[in-house]
Amino acid sequence: MKVRIGADASEDEASAIASALAQHLESAVEVYAGGADAPAATADAPTAEYPLDDELGPTEREERLRAEIRDILEGGPEKYRARLGDQGKLFVRDRLDLWFGEDGVTFEDGKFANFDGWHPDSPEVEDSDDGNRLPADGLITGAATFEDRDLHFMANDFTVKAGSMARHGVEKFLRMQQRAIKSGKPVLYLMDSSGGRIDQQTGFFANREGIGKYYYNHSMLSGRVPQICVLYGPCIAGAAYTPVFADFTVMVEGMSAMAIASPRMVEMVTGEKIDMQDLGGARMHAEKSGSADLVARDEAHARELVAELVTYLPDKAGEKPPKSETLPPKYSPDGIDELIPEAPNRPYDVHDLLDRVVDAESVFELKPDYGTEIVTAFARIDGRPVGVVANQPAQRSGAIFPDAAEKAAEFIWTCDAYEIPLLYLCDTPGFMAGSQVEEDAILEKGKKFIYATSSATVPKQTVVVRKAYGAGIYAMGGPAYDPESVLALPSGEIGIMGPEAAINAVYANKLNDIDDPEERQRREDELREEYRRDIDAHRMASEVVIDEIVPPSDLRAELAGRFAFYEDVEKSLPEKKHGTVL
């Protein structure tokens, strides 16, 4: 560094200035007097006098910090930790060990959130009340490795004011979501929260960066990265929206619940007396609302379910789902033809068909107890993940009811977001008719089903297994809905309606005019056979309505070949902002 001083400065003064500046700036200094070209004095940078040897180590300052961290990791008051065992659930830090292992958490953000508000060593806290312990503000966020995948996570600490959310915890939650939007890594929500901390709502409820921003961020993450939520307790009000915004929601039997208001609040508002499980427990949401994708027996089972789920999912949109080793099906495809009854209305279990088509032990069903007339499941064919949408003839002949239509639409939409090809197994008499289903919005929910099928740009293969009547063939990926292939088994039929309904609609009067019962029956049988020939798969193949009739024993191989061939097919939608169907 060069410095100029007045020309009348003495040599001693120049030397003193050089030494002082070198010490202060820790840099070599040259001091010039007036306009001289040569320096009047110089000084070298001071030599470090640190004891740079192997005796360096943590100081009391670091030990004090580690003690503070140990205290934070203990969570809320001990009396609340002691109750967790009776509730059948783990302390949140033990839960993280279950999910990620002792060294699986890559890092944690915000351990010291609200530290000044509760810790006895903080200058702002004079008398620490154990009941007011708020470590990490009751919310843990960070990054971890789960089943060899990097992801973001959050977890409520139920020992801190029942996992309730307040300003600092909300800030951590929002940062985690916003970082996930940028990183393109999955998000795991381990929810156990009673909702917003009502007595501290100022500063986080209605703010631009408050709790309401959770659901904005959920919306921005939707279809960007997989969001998986596991519930461990009664999640009420605002806390209940995270599970329903997630792509996949797992509830734990007898432990989890979610509702817009607590039973006490429900009674205050409506007068209805109801317990938490009946109001919003796992069974209710699995069977009636459809909000639970999976129900676990306990905490360990919840982890097992999610570990299997992620094997079908990419890390983010635009990536292909992971391929696995090919396994032969559980049962031989040679039994498919005998499995499918010839009579259109005779039941069989479509799971038995899947066991002869997809890789063994690869069927992972979602919402199995909701809208049971349709099966929605992930599976693999030749190691490739596919999303299966299959009518279930064992349930009301496979007719499409409102709940089933809604379930299928949401599943198709999710598969399309994460590049999971779709397999439709069609065996349905169509959408159900009647006053009750009209009240339950069969048209609205059926519209969503057809819209999802229409808008999906992933590879689609459709198999007409047996009956494909009415608008059922539209929703189930029929020829007009841009599938890569429409195949049929020899049992397949495509028509406006089934033979019985058609004969009743078209020929009822003519048949009633025939007085002889035997003659009437003979004529009815003739008409039925004529109609069935009209809608038979062979007629449809002859008219090139469908692409191919496949011997049932060859169905698995045929599908494997077609999914492999069309793996990288490019499809697009008309340019627009978005459709208007939700």
N, C-alpha and C positions, 0 to 999 in steps of 0.2 A: 504494500500500500504506500502511495506517495503523498506527502504532506508538505505544503509550502508555508513558511512563516516569514515574519518581517526580516529585512536585510540587516537590521541593526541588532538582531539577537546574537548572544554570545554562543560559543561552542558548548559551554556547560548547559545553557538553556535549551539548545537544540537536542543535546543528548538526553536531558531530563524529559523533554516532550516525547522523544522517540520511545524511551523506555516505558513511560506511562501509557502511551497509546498501544504499544505492543502487548502490555499486560492486560489492558482493558478489552482490546479487540481480539486478543489471542491470535495475532497475525503479525508477520514481519512488517516493519515500518521503515521508510526512508524519509528523512526530513531535509528539505531544501530551504536555504536562506535566500530570500529575495528572488532574483532571476538566475541564480547560479545553476550551472549544468550538473555539477557534482554535489552529492548529498553532504550536508554539514554533519549529519549524524545518522546512524542506523541502529536498529534493535531487532533481534530475532524473536520469533514467537516463543512464548514460555514453554518449557518442557513439562509435560504432564507428570504430576507427582503421585498419581493414583497407584495404590498397591496392586498392580495388574499381575496377580499370581493366583494360584489354586486355592487360596484361603478365602476368596470372595464367596458370599452366600447370602441367603435371605436375612433381612433385617427385621427388627421388631415391627416395623411398618407393614411388611408383607405378612408376617404372622398374624397381625391384627386383622388384616384384610381377609385372610383365610378363615379366621375365627368367625368373622361376620358372614362369610359365605356359608360356613357350616350351619350357622344359626338360621340363615334363610332357607337352606335345604330341609330344615326340620318342619317347615310348613306352619300351619296355624296352631292354635292352642291344643295342647295334648289331650284335653278332654274330648275334642272333636275327632282327633285321630283314633282315640280309643273306641269310638262308636262305629268306625268303618267296618270292622269285622262283623258286627251284628247286622250291618246292612249288606253284607256279602260282597263288599268291594275293597279294592286296594287303595292305599295311599297313593297319591298321584306320582310321586317319585318312584315308587315300586312299580306302578303301572308303566312308566316309561322304560324301566328295566325289562319288564315283560315284553314290551314291543320291540325294543331296540338293543337289548343286552346292556350290560354295565358300561360298555365303551361305545355304544351305538349312537349316542347323541354327539353329533359333530360339534355343535356349539349351541349355546343358549343366549338369547338376547333379553336384557331387561331384568336380570335377577334383582337389581337394586331398586326396581320401580317402587315408589312410595316409601323408600327406606327412611326418609326423614320424618315420615308421619307416624312411625310406630317403634322404630328400634331404640332401645334404651340408651345406646351410645350416641344417638343423634342429639345435637344441641337444642333441637326444637322440641324434644320430648323430655319432660321433667320426671313424671311418674308413669312408667310403662305399665299398662293394664294388659295382662295376658289375653283377655278377651278381645283386645283391639290389635292383636298381631296380624299384620297384613303383608307377609313376605311375598315378594314378586307381584304384589297387588292381587294375588289370588289367580294369576294366569301365567302359564309358562309357554313361551314360544321359542322356536329355534329351528335347527336343521338336524336331520338324522339320516341314518342308513337303515332301510327296511327291506329285507329280502333282496339285498344287493342293489337297491335303488336309492338314490338321493331324493329326499323330499323335505318340504316344510311341514312343521307340525305346531299345533297349539293344544294345550291341555288345561282344563280348569282344576284348581285345587279346592276341593269341597270343604277342606278344613278351614278355609279362609272365607268366612261369612257365606257359607253354602255355595261357594263357587260363583258368587255374584260378580257382576261386572261394574267397574267404575273407571274413572278418567284415565289412570295410567295403564290399567290393563287393556282398556279399549285402544289406547294409542299403540300398544304392542301388537294387538290383534291386527289393526289396520296396517301397520308396517309389514307384518308377516305376509298379509294378502298382497300388498302392493309389490313386495319383492318377488312373490310368486308369479305375478303377472309378467315381470321383467325376466325372471330366470327360466320360466317355462318348465318348472318342476312341479310334480303333484303336491297336493295339500291333504294332510290328515288332520281331522278335527276330533279330539277326544273330549267330548262334551259332558260336563257334569255341573250345570249351572242353574241357579234359581232365578236368573234374569238380571236386570239392572239393579244396582244398589240404590234403592229409592231415596234413602236419606242423604245420598251424595250425588244426586242426579245433575246438579248444576255443573256445567262444563263438559258433559259427554253425551247427553241424551239427544238434543236437537241440533247440536253444532254441525257445521259443515264437515268436520272431521270427527264426528261423534259416532255413537253406536249405529245410527242409521246408515252410515257409510259402509258398515259390514255388508249389507245386502246389495248395495251398489257394486262393491268389489266382488261379491259372490257372482253377480250377474256378468261382470267383466271377465271373471275367471271361467264362467260356464262355457264349456266347449273349447277352452284354451288348454286347460290341464285337468286331469281327473281330480275331483274333490270327493273325498270319502269321509263320512262322519260316523263315529261310533258313540252311542249314548250310554251313559253309566248311571244316570239318576233322573230325577224329575226336572226336565228342562222346560221352563215356563216363559211365556210371553216372548220377548225378544230373543231369548236363548233358543226357542223352539224353531226359529226361522232358519238358523244355520243348517240343521238336519234336512229340512225340506228343500233348501237351495242346493244342497250337495247332490252330486250325481248318484251317489249310492249311500244308503243309510242303513246302519246295523243297530238293532236294539237288543238289549239283554233281557231275557225272560225274567219277569218278577222284579226287575231292578229299574229298567229304563221307563221313562214316560215323557211325553211332550204334549203340551196343550197351550192354547192361547191365553188361558187363565187358570189359576189354581182352583181346586175344589172349593176352597173357602170363598174365593172371589165369585165363582159360578153360583154358589148358594146366595151370596149377597145380591147378585145381579138378577138371577132368574128364580131363585127359591128352590132350585133343584139340588138335592143332596146326592152326591156321588163320590166314590173314592177315586184315587188317582189312577189306579190301573184300569178301572172301567172307563174313566174319562179319556185317558190318553196312553194307556199301557201298550206293551209290545204286541199283544194279541189283537187288540182293537185296531192298531195301525197296520198290522199285517193282513188282517182279514176284511176290514171295513173301509178304512180310509185309503189304503194302498200306499201310505207314506213310508212304511218300512219295507225295504227290499229284502232284508234278511233278519232272522231272529236267532240270537246265539243263546246257548245254555248258560254260559258264564263268561267271565272275562277272557279266560284262555281260549275258549271256543270262538269268541269274537275275533281274536287275533288270527286264529286259523282260517276263518272265513275270509278275512281281508287278504291274508297271504295268498290264498287261492285266487281271489278276485283279481289281484294285480297281475297275475300271469296272463290274463287276457287283454290287458290294457297297455297302450303305449305311454310314454312319459308325458307326451303333449300332442296336441293336434298337429296333423301333417306328417307324423311318424307312423310307420306300420306297426301293428301289434306284434309282440314277440312270437316267433315260431318255435315249436317244441318238437321233440322226437316223435315220429309217427308210431302209433300203437294200433293194432288191429281192433275192430269193434268188439264189444263184450260178447255178442252173439253173432253167429254167421248171417250175412245178408241173404243167404239161401232161404231163410225162413220168412222173408218179407211178404211174399205173395200169399202164403197161407195165413199170415197174421191179419191181413186186411180182409174183413168180411165182404162178401159180394153184395149183400143187401145194404143199401146206402145208410139206413138208420140203425144198423146194429152197432153197438159200441165196441171199442177196443181202446187200450191205453196208448197214447202216442209216445209215451216214454219207452214202450217196448219197441216201437219203430226206431226211435233214436238210438237205442242200444244196438241196433243192427246197421246203423248208418255212420255214426260218428266214432271217433277214437274212444277206446274203453276208458271209463271213469273220467271222462272229460266234460260231462254235462254239469253245468253250474247254473242252477235255476234261480231266477230272481222273482220276487213276489209270488211264490208258489201258492199262497192261500188267498190271493186276491184275483178277481176276474178269472176264475179257474177254467173257463171255457177256452182260454188261450194259454199256451205255455210259452214263456219268454225265458231264454236261457243262452248262456255262452256255451260253446262246445268247440271241439277241434275236428277237422277232417284232414287227414294226412298231416297232422301237426299244425295246421293253420287255424287260428281262432276264427270262428264265425258266430254271428248272432242268429239264433234260431227263433222264428215266430211260427208256432205250430198250433193249429186248431186241435182241440182235445175232445174227440168223440165220446170219451167216457163221461163228459160233463155236458148234459143237456144237448147231446148230439153234435157238439161243437158249434152251436149257434153263437153268434157274436152279440154279447150283451154290452151295455154301456161301460161297465167297469173293465171288461176285457178289452174293449176298443181303446179306452184311455191308456191302459197298461201297455198295450202293443205300440201305440203311437209314441209314448215316452221312451220305450225301449229302442225303437227304430231310430228315433232322433238322437239318442245317446250313441248308438252304434255308428251312425253316420258321422257324428262329431269326431269320433276317435278311430276312424278308418277301419272299422270292423265289418267285413262283408256280411251280407244277409242271406239267410236260407229260409224261404217260406215253404212250409209243408201244409198244403191246403186240403182240408176235408171239412167243409162247413155247408150247412143249408142256407147260410147268409146271415144278415142282420136280423135279430129277433124283432117280432112285431107284437103290438099290444099296447094297451093304455099305460101300463106301469112303466114299460121301457121308454115310452114317449115322454112321460113325466120325468124320467131319469136322464133325459137328453140323449137318446140314442142317435138322433140326427147330428147333434153338435159333436158328440164324441166320436161317432162314426166318421164325420168329416175330418177330424184331426187324424184319425187312423189313415184315411186315404191320402190326406195331405202329407203326412210323414213318409208314406211309401212313395208318393209322387216326387218328393223333394230330395230323397236320399240319393246321393251320388256315388256311394260305394258299390262295388260289384254285387249284383243280386241274382240269385238262382231261385226259381220257383218250381215246385213239384206239385202237380195235381195228383194227390194220393188217391182220392176217391171222389167225393162230391164237391163241386165248386159252383154253387148256385147263387144267383142274384148278385148283389153288389159285393158279396163276400169275395169273389174272385178279383174285384178291383182292389180292395184293401190288402188282399193277400198276394200282391205283386203279379197280377195277371198280365197278359200280353200287351195291354195298352199302357203299362206303367214302367216301360223301359228296363225290364230285366235283361240280363245278359242271355238268359235262356229260360224258356218255359218247357219243362219236361212233364210227362204224364206216365203214370203206371197204367197197365191195362185195365185197372179198375176205375180209371178216371172218367169223370163226366163234367161237362161245362154247359150250364143252361141258365135261363132266366129263373127257373124254379125246378123243383123235383117233379118226377112223373106223377105222383099222387096229386100234388097241388095243381099241376097243369091240366090233368084230366078233369079235375073238379071245376077248374076255371073255364075250360073251353068246351067240354063235352057233357057237362052235367045234365043239361036239358035233353039232349039227344039220348043219353043213356036212360034217363027217367021215362022217356017215351016207349022204351022197350018193355013190354009187359012180362015176358017170360024171364024169370030170374036167371036161369041157366044161360040163356042167350045174352042177357045183359052182362053177366059175368064174363062170358067168352069175349064179347065185344070190348069190354073194359080191359081185359088182358091183352088183346090185340093192340089197342090204342097205347097201352102202357109200353109194350115192346117197341112199337113204332117210335114213340117219343124217346125211349132210351137209346135206340139206334141213332136218332137225330143228335143227341148230346154226347154220344160215346166218344172216347178219346181217339178212336180210329177215324171218325168223321172229322174231328177237329184237326188231326194230323193231315188228313187228306186235303183239307181246305187250307193247310199251312197256318192255322190259327196258333198251334203249338209247334215247337221245334222238333220234338222227338218223343216217341213212346219208348220207354226204357224197360227192358226185362228187370223185374224187381231185384233179382240177385245181383244185377250190375249197377244198381243205383249208387252205391257208395263210390265205386270206382269212377262212374260217370261224373259225379259231383266233384270228386277230387281233381279230376282232369280239367274240368271247367273252371273251378276256382283257381287252379294254378295258372291256366291260360289267361284268365281275365284279371290276374292279380294287380296289374298296373294299368287297367283300363282308365281312360280319362273321360269324365263326363262333367258337364257344366249346366248351370241353370241360367235362365234369361237374366240379363242385366237389370237389376232393380235394387232398391234399398233392402227390402225384405217382404215376405208375404204377410198377409193380414190374419192368418189363422194361428191361434195360440191354443 
